[in-house]
Amino acid sequence: MSQYQIAVVVGSLRHDSINRRLAGALSRMAPPEFAFKQLSIGDLPLYNQDDDAAQAASVKALKNEIASASGLLFVTPEYNRSIPGVLKNAIDHASRPYGQNAWSGKPAGVIGASIGALGSALAQQHLRNVLAYLDVPTLGQPEAFVQVKDGFFDADGNVANADTRKFLQGWMDRYVAWVKIHNA
């Protein structure tokens, strides 16, 4: 079993999402002592504070997976200059009820991809603001705003361009060090 279990939260529900594909490519750049598991967020009910006392089974499962993780990896698209609603819904569920924030203290990395030139920059900034409030120590540098064009991924789902792969490997190396520092 890997020493570091990483909970991956992809902010898109699309099966062939470029952010889901990026999450897979990034996980293959990590050292062998890191294992990545993409969490399911599409089956969560809409957050309603009235349900805090009796959270749905899907919410409890999400919170348990976060609790058992050594770190978090958020890979998000940008919808209307912010994070997708499904991602915010998952964040809200796992932070509630008050005093039972599953995210707190978990070291995180934030990255995202888009077909646009800004590469999810505004969504990442909004997500960082939310994570700061939730007491999630988040890797600040390097930032990575990934623009995906045709041919970005090779047939095996890896990053095709050598320079981009090198940049993302550097990002992953910093993320790995971040998780290790916070789990020492």
N, C-alpha and C positions, 0 to 999 in steps of 0.2 A: 504494500500500500504506500502511496506517495505521502511524504511528510507534510506537504502543504495542499490543502483542499481549497480550491477557489470557486466561489459561487459567481457564475457569470449571469448578468442580467442584461438581456438584449432588449432594447426598447422598441422593437418591431415584432409584430405577429406574423408577418409574411414568411412563408416557408423558405423562399429563396431570397430573403432579405440580404442586401449587401452587408449590413451590419452583422447579421448572423454568420455570414461567410467570413467577414473580417475577424469575428470572435474565434472561429475555428482556425483561421490562419495564424492568429496570435498565439493560440494555445499550443500550436506545434513549434513555436519559437522558444517556449519556456524550457527550462532544464527538467530532467526526468523526475525530480522530487516534487514537481508541481503537477497536480491533476485539476482539470477544469470541468465543471458541470454547469450546463446552461439550465437555469431555473425556469420553471413554467409560470408565466404570469397571465396568460390569456384566459385561464379558467377562474380567475378571481372575480367575485361579485364586485359591483361598484361599492366603494367605501361608504359606509354609513355608520356614524358614531353610535347609533342605537344598537348596532350589532357587536359592539366591543365586548360585552359580557358573554356572548356566545358566538365566537368567531367560527366561520365556515371551515370545514375540513381542509379546503385548499389553502386558506390563510394560515392555518396551523402548520400545514406541511411546509409552506414557504418559510415561515418563521423558524422552524426546526432546521431546515437546510442552511439558512443564514447563520443560525447559532452554531452549527457544527463546522462552519467554514473558517479557514485561516485568513481569508481575505476576500475582497469583492472586486469584480471587474465589470464596469458598466460600459456597454457598447451601444451607443444610441444614435438614431437618425435625428433630424431636426424637422419638426412639423410646425409650420407657421411661426418660425423664429423661437421655438421653445422645445421642451421635451414632449414626447408623445403622451397622451392621456393615460394609456395603459401602463406606462412606466410610473407616472405620478401616482396612479391608483395602487400599484404594488408597493411603492415607497410608503404611502400613507397607511396601508394595511399593516405592514411589518413594523411600523413605528408606534402602533397603538395596541391596547389602550395606553393612556399616559402612564409613564413609568415602566413600560415594557417594550422599549425600543430595541428591536433585534439588530438594527444596524450599528448601534453605538459601539465605538471603539474598534470596529473592523477596518483595517487598512484597505483603501480603495484606489483603483485606477479608473480614469474616465477618458474615453476615446470614442470616436464616432466617424462615420463615413457618410458621404452624400455625393450625388452626381454634380452638385453645385460647387462653385469655386471656394465657398466658405467652409465646406467640409464639416458641418454641424457645430461650428464655433459658438453660436449663440445658445444652442441647446446645451452644450457642455458647460457654458458659463452658468446658465440657470440651474443645471443639475448640481454644480459645485456649490452654489448658494444653498440649495436644499440640504445637501450632505453636510455642509458646515453647521447648519442649525441642528442636525441630527447627531452631531458629535462623531462624524466619520472622518478620520484622518485621511485626506486625499492627496495623492501625489500631485504636486504642482507643476513640476518641470521634468521632462519636456512636454509641452502641449503637442497634441497631434490632431490636426484637422485634415482628414483624409478625403481627397477627391477621387472618386472611382469613375474611371472611363472604361470603354470597351477594352478588353485584354488585361485588365488589372489583375485578375486571378488566372492562374494557369489551369490546366485540365484537372489537376489534383487539388485545387482549391487554395493553393499557396499564392503568395504575392509574386507576380511575374517579373516586375521590374527590379533589377539588382539594387539600384540606388534607393528605391522606396523600401525594399526588403531590409536593407542596411539601416535605414532610419527607424523602421518599426522594430527591428531587433534591438536597437539602442533604447527605444522606448520600453520594450519588454524587459531588458536587462535592468533598467532603473526601477520598473515596477516590481520585479523579483526582489531586488535589494530592499525596496520599501516594505514589502510584506515581511521579509526576514527580520528587518529592524523592529517592526511592530509585534513580532512574535517571539522576540528574544527573551 
